[in-house]
Amino acid sequence: MKRLLYLALTSLLFALFVLAMWQDTNREWTHYQRLFLGRLAKDERRGLTGGIKQIIVKDLRRVDRCTTCHLAIDKPQLALGVEPFTVHPGKFLEWHPPEKFGCTICHGGQGLATEVKAAHGDVPHWEDPLLRGPLVQASCRQCHGNLQAIQAYVPQLVKGRQLFKAKGCYGCHAINDFGQTVSQDLTEVGSKSYLLLEADFEMMALPHDRIHWFMRKLKNPRMLNPGVRAEQLPPGEEEVFPSAMPNFGLSADEIQALTVYLTSLTASDLPASYVTPALPEPMLAVASQVERGNAVFEKFGCAGCHGIGGRGGRRNWNSGLGGEVPTLFYAKAYYGNDVESLKNLIRNGRQPVPRADATRPRPGLYMPAWKDRIPEEDLDALVAYLFSLSDQLPQPPAPSAGLQQPSASAN
């Protein structure tokens, strides 16, 4: 009996060993290697070996196994023209040798994985999925602080940064201590965890990752954050009110560019030898005080709340100022004889904004204080620009040339 049991267990162990060997020789990466080698001529296969390939980059604390499947990525003479057997485009591998940079530092994904979905980061709880298409431009900002030097290779990243400024995002968000604190600091928004991001996936379809959250938030801000939970409100204001972020009506291309830029905002701990520091922003040449004020308006993100060119129209829930952020076209009419009051309003802000309904929570948008951010000479120029906006108001029609004023002697 014992011999039979011993024989059965031995047979089972042998069968499990054979099964394990079979599984090990039929993994996804072995399939791709056989497929690649099978398409090459005998002389082309000379020197190529199978097995897991890996690049160890000690400086970056990374181990990447991407070349296990992407066998021709640095061998143009063997490229087959179909994924994963294509060659890396351009001269990027000449500028970024794989032994120094690896793969995932630029492309994202999970370097140690050897299965397609896991390696590309398309699995739950992996925060750095593969950066596909133009999204890969986001990784360039880790090393290249001076984007102007490489702007030909990162057009979407440059466009996203320009849009962030043009849409007035600095009026509510800060990046590297520049901007305001009305809403979340975005300095490391591309690398923070979702909990710190306060990203709410309850009302978002799959996939649940940072990149898709950015895209959907930018398309319709209130769809993902329709309100603030009661526990996030001050005592006595337990009602839920809408997200304050305006809907900017962005196009699909603008959403993609801003997503690239937001994804690029990461905490960087790369060695100094990898990083090219950013250059100081060039001084803007202006011909007049009004032009300088316009530049100040754009630089500090005033358009985010007051609209492009100060035209207004941004919704501000429960605001006693008409339910929206006021237009600035009437600044001269209100403050033309009291410039100092307008300057004090900009310096000190308006907090809180008066409520339309005193029983409801306060509006999400408010005028922050700029006294420690806008220099006095820039403030003077900004006031000159705001006063100039009155020229854009509709003017009453001029009297028709055919109409004559009645004479003093008319009966």
FENGIGI-V895054 format. One record per residue. N is the residue number from 1. RES is the residue in three letters. OMEGA is omega in whole degrees, 0 to 359 (NA if undefined). NEAR is the number of other ideal C-beta (glycine too) atoms within 10 Angstrom. Layout:
n:N res:RES omega:OMEGA near:NEAR
n:N res:RES omega:OMEGA near:NEAR
//
This chain:
n:1 res:MET omega:180 near:5
n:2 res:LYS omega:180 near:6
n:3 res:ARG omega:179 near:7
n:4 res:LEU omega:178 near:8
n:5 res:LEU omega:179 near:9
n:6 res:TYR omega:180 near:10
n:7 res:LEU omega:181 near:10
n:8 res:ALA omega:180 near:10
n:9 res:LEU omega:178 near:10
n:10 res:THR omega:179 near:10
n:11 res:SER omega:179 near:10
n:12 res:LEU omega:179 near:10
n:13 res:LEU omega:179 near:10
n:14 res:PHE omega:179 near:10
n:15 res:ALA omega:178 near:10
n:16 res:LEU omega:178 near:10
n:17 res:PHE omega:179 near:10
n:18 res:VAL omega:179 near:10
n:19 res:LEU omega:179 near:10
n:20 res:ALA omega:178 near:10
n:21 res:MET omega:181 near:10
n:22 res:TRP omega:179 near:9
n:23 res:GLN omega:183 near:9
n:24 res:ASP omega:180 near:9
n:25 res:THR omega:180 near:10
n:26 res:ASN omega:175 near:10
n:27 res:ARG omega:182 near:14
n:28 res:GLU omega:184 near:16
n:29 res:TRP omega:177 near:21
n:30 res:THR omega:177 near:17
n:31 res:HIS omega:182 near:12
n:32 res:TYR omega:179 near:19
n:33 res:GLN omega:178 near:20
n:34 res:ARG omega:180 near:13
n:35 res:LEU omega:181 near:15
n:36 res:PHE omega:182 near:20
n:37 res:LEU omega:180 near:14
n:38 res:GLY omega:181 near:8
n:39 res:ARG omega:181 near:13
n:40 res:LEU omega:173 near:16
n:41 res:ALA omega:185 near:8
n:42 res:LYS omega:181 near:6
n:43 res:ASP omega:178 near:6
n:44 res:GLU omega:182 near:13
n:45 res:ARG omega:183 near:14
n:46 res:ARG omega:179 near:8
n:47 res:GLY omega:179 near:5
n:48 res:LEU omega:179 near:13
n:49 res:THR omega:178 near:8
n:50 res:GLY omega:179 near:13
n:51 res:GLY omega:180 near:9
n:52 res:ILE omega:177 near:12
n:53 res:LYS omega:177 near:17
n:54 res:GLN omega:178 near:15
n:55 res:ILE omega:180 near:18
n:56 res:ILE omega:180 near:12
n:57 res:VAL omega:185 near:18
n:58 res:LYS omega:182 near:7
n:59 res:ASP omega:182 near:12
n:60 res:LEU omega:181 near:18
n:61 res:ARG omega:182 near:8
n:62 res:ARG omega:171 near:16
n:63 res:VAL omega:183 near:14
n:64 res:ASP omega:180 near:25
n:65 res:ARG omega:184 near:21
n:66 res:CYS omega:183 near:24
n:67 res:THR omega:173 near:19
n:68 res:THR omega:177 near:22
n:69 res:CYS omega:181 near:23
n:70 res:HIS omega:190 near:20
n:71 res:LEU omega:184 near:23
n:72 res:ALA omega:188 near:19
n:73 res:ILE omega:179 near:19
n:74 res:ASP omega:181 near:15
n:75 res:LYS omega:184 near:14
n:76 res:PRO omega:181 near:10
n:77 res:GLN omega:181 near:7
n:78 res:LEU omega:185 near:18
n:79 res:ALA omega:183 near:15
n:80 res:LEU omega:176 near:15
n:81 res:GLY omega:177 near:8
n:82 res:VAL omega:178 near:9
n:83 res:GLU omega:3 near:9
n:84 res:PRO omega:186 near:19
n:85 res:PHE omega:178 near:20
n:86 res:THR omega:177 near:14
n:87 res:VAL omega:179 near:17
n:88 res:HIS omega:182 near:18
n:89 res:PRO omega:175 near:7
n:90 res:GLY omega:181 near:9
n:91 res:LYS omega:186 near:8
n:92 res:PHE omega:179 near:12
n:93 res:LEU omega:174 near:14
n:94 res:GLU omega:181 near:9
n:95 res:TRP omega:182 near:10
n:96 res:HIS omega:182 near:16
n:97 res:PRO omega:183 near:10
n:98 res:PRO omega:181 near:16
n:99 res:GLU omega:178 near:8
n:100 res:LYS omega:186 near:13
n:101 res:PHE omega:187 near:21
n:102 res:GLY omega:182 near:24
n:103 res:CYS omega:190 near:22
n:104 res:THR omega:179 near:25
n:105 res:ILE omega:178 near:19
n:106 res:CYS omega:190 near:18
n:107 res:HIS omega:185 near:19
n:108 res:GLY omega:183 near:23
n:109 res:GLY omega:184 near:20
n:110 res:GLN omega:191 near:22
n:111 res:GLY omega:184 near:23
n:112 res:LEU omega:185 near:12
n:113 res:ALA omega:179 near:20
n:114 res:THR omega:173 near:19
n:115 res:GLU omega:192 near:13
n:116 res:VAL omega:184 near:13
n:117 res:LYS omega:181 near:13
n:118 res:ALA omega:181 near:15
n:119 res:ALA omega:179 near:26
n:120 res:HIS omega:178 near:18
n:121 res:GLY omega:181 near:20
n:122 res:ASP omega:180 near:15
n:123 res:VAL omega:181 near:14
n:124 res:PRO omega:172 near:8
n:125 res:HIS omega:174 near:7
n:126 res:TRP omega:192 near:16
n:127 res:GLU omega:183 near:12
n:128 res:ASP omega:179 near:20
n:129 res:PRO omega:179 near:20
n:130 res:LEU omega:178 near:17
n:131 res:LEU omega:186 near:20
n:132 res:ARG omega:176 near:11
n:133 res:GLY omega:182 near:9
n:134 res:PRO omega:181 near:18
n:135 res:LEU omega:180 near:20
n:136 res:VAL omega:178 near:19
n:137 res:GLN omega:181 near:25
n:138 res:ALA omega:184 near:25
n:139 res:SER omega:183 near:23
n:140 res:CYS omega:184 near:16
n:141 res:ARG omega:177 near:22
n:142 res:GLN omega:184 near:19
n:143 res:CYS omega:188 near:17
n:144 res:HIS omega:177 near:21
n:145 res:GLY omega:179 near:13
n:146 res:ASN omega:183 near:11
n:147 res:LEU omega:181 near:19
n:148 res:GLN omega:182 near:10
n:149 res:ALA omega:182 near:11
n:150 res:ILE omega:188 near:17
n:151 res:GLN omega:178 near:13
n:152 res:ALA omega:182 near:7
n:153 res:TYR omega:183 near:15
n:154 res:VAL omega:184 near:23
n:155 res:PRO omega:181 near:13
n:156 res:GLN omega:178 near:20
n:157 res:LEU omega:179 near:26
n:158 res:VAL omega:180 near:19
n:159 res:LYS omega:180 near:21
n:160 res:GLY omega:178 near:24
n:161 res:ARG omega:178 near:20
n:162 res:GLN omega:178 near:13
n:163 res:LEU omega:180 near:19
n:164 res:PHE omega:178 near:22
n:165 res:LYS omega:185 near:16
n:166 res:ALA omega:180 near:15
n:167 res:LYS omega:176 near:19
n:168 res:GLY omega:183 near:23
n:169 res:CYS omega:179 near:24
n:170 res:TYR omega:179 near:22
n:171 res:GLY omega:179 near:23
n:172 res:CYS omega:186 near:23
n:173 res:HIS omega:176 near:22
n:174 res:ALA omega:173 near:19
n:175 res:ILE omega:181 near:18
n:176 res:ASN omega:175 near:11
n:177 res:ASP omega:173 near:8
n:178 res:PHE omega:183 near:14
n:179 res:GLY omega:185 near:24
n:180 res:GLN omega:185 near:22
n:181 res:THR omega:177 near:11
n:182 res:VAL omega:180 near:21
n:183 res:SER omega:190 near:18
n:184 res:GLN omega:172 near:15
n:185 res:ASP omega:185 near:16
n:186 res:LEU omega:185 near:21
n:187 res:THR omega:183 near:18
n:188 res:GLU omega:186 near:15
n:189 res:VAL omega:180 near:21
n:190 res:GLY omega:181 near:24
n:191 res:SER omega:179 near:18
n:192 res:LYS omega:174 near:20
n:193 res:SER omega:182 near:9
n:194 res:TYR omega:179 near:15
n:195 res:LEU omega:177 near:7
n:196 res:LEU omega:177 near:11
n:197 res:LEU omega:188 near:18
n:198 res:GLU omega:178 near:11
n:199 res:ALA omega:182 near:20
n:200 res:ASP omega:181 near:15
n:201 res:PHE omega:184 near:14
n:202 res:GLU omega:184 near:6
n:203 res:MET omega:184 near:11
n:204 res:MET omega:177 near:15
n:205 res:ALA omega:177 near:8
n:206 res:LEU omega:3 near:8
n:207 res:PRO omega:180 near:13
n:208 res:HIS omega:176 near:14
n:209 res:ASP omega:187 near:19
n:210 res:ARG omega:185 near:21
n:211 res:ILE omega:180 near:21
n:212 res:HIS omega:177 near:16
n:213 res:TRP omega:177 near:20
n:214 res:PHE omega:185 near:22
n:215 res:MET omega:183 near:16
n:216 res:ARG omega:176 near:18
n:217 res:LYS omega:181 near:23
n:218 res:LEU omega:181 near:22
n:219 res:LYS omega:181 near:17
n:220 res:ASN omega:187 near:12
n:221 res:PRO omega:186 near:17
n:222 res:ARG omega:179 near:17
n:223 res:MET omega:182 near:13
n:224 res:LEU omega:180 near:19
n:225 res:ASN omega:183 near:17
n:226 res:PRO omega:181 near:13
n:227 res:GLY omega:179 near:15
n:228 res:VAL omega:182 near:18
n:229 res:ARG omega:184 near:9
n:230 res:ALA omega:183 near:10
n:231 res:GLU omega:179 near:6
n:232 res:GLN omega:182 near:11
n:233 res:LEU omega:176 near:16
n:234 res:PRO omega:178 near:8
n:235 res:PRO omega:180 near:5
n:236 res:GLY omega:180 near:7
n:237 res:GLU omega:187 near:14
n:238 res:GLU omega:178 near:12
n:239 res:GLU omega:181 near:13
n:240 res:VAL omega:178 near:13
n:241 res:PHE omega:188 near:17
n:242 res:PRO omega:173 near:18
n:243 res:SER omega:184 near:19
n:244 res:ALA omega:184 near:22
n:245 res:MET omega:180 near:23
n:246 res:PRO omega:171 near:21
n:247 res:ASN omega:186 near:14
n:248 res:PHE omega:180 near:20
n:249 res:GLY omega:185 near:7
n:250 res:LEU omega:174 near:17
n:251 res:SER omega:180 near:10
n:252 res:ALA omega:179 near:9
n:253 res:ASP omega:178 near:12
n:254 res:GLU omega:178 near:18
n:255 res:ILE omega:179 near:19
n:256 res:GLN omega:181 near:20
n:257 res:ALA omega:178 near:25
n:258 res:LEU omega:177 near:25
n:259 res:THR omega:176 near:25
n:260 res:VAL omega:182 near:30
n:261 res:TYR omega:180 near:28
n:262 res:LEU omega:178 near:24
n:263 res:THR omega:181 near:25
n:264 res:SER omega:184 near:23
n:265 res:LEU omega:185 near:20
n:266 res:THR omega:172 near:18
n:267 res:ALA omega:184 near:10
n:268 res:SER omega:174 near:12
n:269 res:ASP omega:181 near:8
n:270 res:LEU omega:175 near:12
n:271 res:PRO omega:183 near:8
n:272 res:ALA omega:182 near:6
n:273 res:SER omega:180 near:8
n:274 res:TYR omega:194 near:16
n:275 res:VAL omega:171 near:13
n:276 res:THR omega:185 near:12
n:277 res:PRO omega:176 near:9
n:278 res:ALA omega:176 near:13
n:279 res:LEU omega:176 near:11
n:280 res:PRO omega:178 near:6
n:281 res:GLU omega:180 near:8
n:282 res:PRO omega:177 near:7
n:283 res:MET omega:182 near:6
n:284 res:LEU omega:179 near:12
n:285 res:ALA omega:181 near:8
n:286 res:VAL omega:185 near:14
n:287 res:ALA omega:184 near:7
n:288 res:SER omega:177 near:12
n:289 res:GLN omega:179 near:16
n:290 res:VAL omega:178 near:18
n:291 res:GLU omega:177 near:16
n:292 res:ARG omega:178 near:20
n:293 res:GLY omega:176 near:23
n:294 res:ASN omega:178 near:22
n:295 res:ALA omega:177 near:17
n:296 res:VAL omega:178 near:24
n:297 res:PHE omega:181 near:24
n:298 res:GLU omega:184 near:18
n:299 res:LYS omega:185 near:16
n:300 res:PHE omega:170 near:23
n:301 res:GLY omega:180 near:24
n:302 res:CYS omega:181 near:23
n:303 res:ALA omega:180 near:22
n:304 res:GLY omega:180 near:28
n:305 res:CYS omega:186 near:23
n:306 res:HIS omega:178 near:24
n:307 res:GLY omega:179 near:19
n:308 res:ILE omega:180 near:16
n:309 res:GLY omega:177 near:17
n:310 res:GLY omega:186 near:21
n:311 res:ARG omega:178 near:14
n:312 res:GLY omega:177 near:18
n:313 res:GLY omega:179 near:12
n:314 res:ARG omega:180 near:22
n:315 res:ARG omega:176 near:16
n:316 res:ASN omega:189 near:22
n:317 res:TRP omega:177 near:20
n:318 res:ASN omega:177 near:20
n:319 res:SER omega:176 near:21
n:320 res:GLY omega:179 near:15
n:321 res:LEU omega:177 near:15
n:322 res:GLY omega:178 near:11
n:323 res:GLY omega:179 near:12
n:324 res:GLU omega:176 near:18
n:325 res:VAL omega:187 near:25
n:326 res:PRO omega:169 near:20
n:327 res:THR omega:179 near:19
n:328 res:LEU omega:182 near:21
n:329 res:PHE omega:184 near:19
n:330 res:TYR omega:181 near:16
n:331 res:ALA omega:181 near:20
n:332 res:LYS omega:180 near:19
n:333 res:ALA omega:182 near:11
n:334 res:TYR omega:190 near:13
n:335 res:TYR omega:184 near:17
n:336 res:GLY omega:180 near:12
n:337 res:ASN omega:182 near:8
n:338 res:ASP omega:184 near:10
n:339 res:VAL omega:184 near:14
n:340 res:GLU omega:178 near:10
n:341 res:SER omega:178 near:10
n:342 res:LEU omega:179 near:19
n:343 res:LYS omega:178 near:19
n:344 res:ASN omega:176 near:12
n:345 res:LEU omega:179 near:16
n:346 res:ILE omega:181 near:20
n:347 res:ARG omega:190 near:16
n:348 res:ASN omega:180 near:13
n:349 res:GLY omega:176 near:16
n:350 res:ARG omega:182 near:13
n:351 res:GLN omega:352 near:11
n:352 res:PRO omega:175 near:10
n:353 res:VAL omega:178 near:19
n:354 res:PRO omega:183 near:12
n:355 res:ARG omega:173 near:16
n:356 res:ALA omega:178 near:15
n:357 res:ASP omega:185 near:8
n:358 res:ALA omega:180 near:9
n:359 res:THR omega:181 near:7
n:360 res:ARG omega:180 near:13
n:361 res:PRO omega:181 near:20
n:362 res:ARG omega:180 near:20
n:363 res:PRO omega:182 near:24
n:364 res:GLY omega:180 near:20
n:365 res:LEU omega:177 near:23
n:366 res:TYR omega:180 near:18
n:367 res:MET omega:180 near:20
n:368 res:PRO omega:178 near:19
n:369 res:ALA omega:182 near:16
n:370 res:TRP omega:188 near:21
n:371 res:LYS omega:180 near:13
n:372 res:ASP omega:186 near:6
n:373 res:ARG omega:181 near:16
n:374 res:ILE omega:178 near:18
n:375 res:PRO omega:185 near:9
n:376 res:GLU omega:180 near:10
n:377 res:GLU omega:175 near:11
n:378 res:ASP omega:178 near:18
n:379 res:LEU omega:177 near:18
n:380 res:ASP omega:179 near:16
n:381 res:ALA omega:179 near:23
n:382 res:LEU omega:178 near:26
n:383 res:VAL omega:178 near:21
n:384 res:ALA omega:179 near:18
n:385 res:TYR omega:181 near:25
n:386 res:LEU omega:178 near:24
n:387 res:PHE omega:181 near:19
n:388 res:SER omega:182 near:18
n:389 res:LEU omega:179 near:22
n:390 res:SER omega:179 near:14
n:391 res:ASP omega:181 near:10
n:392 res:GLN omega:178 near:12
n:393 res:LEU omega:177 near:11
n:394 res:PRO omega:180 near:6
n:395 res:GLN omega:178 near:7
n:396 res:PRO omega:182 near:5
n:397 res:PRO omega:178 near:6
n:398 res:ALA omega:178 near:6
n:399 res:PRO omega:179 near:9
n:400 res:SER omega:181 near:7
n:401 res:ALA omega:182 near:6
n:402 res:GLY omega:181 near:5
n:403 res:LEU omega:181 near:6
n:404 res:GLN omega:173 near:8
n:405 res:GLN omega:179 near:7
n:406 res:PRO omega:180 near:7
n:407 res:SER omega:182 near:6
n:408 res:ALA omega:184 near:5
n:409 res:SER omega:183 near:5
n:410 res:ALA omega:179 near:6
n:411 res:ASN omega:NA near:3
//
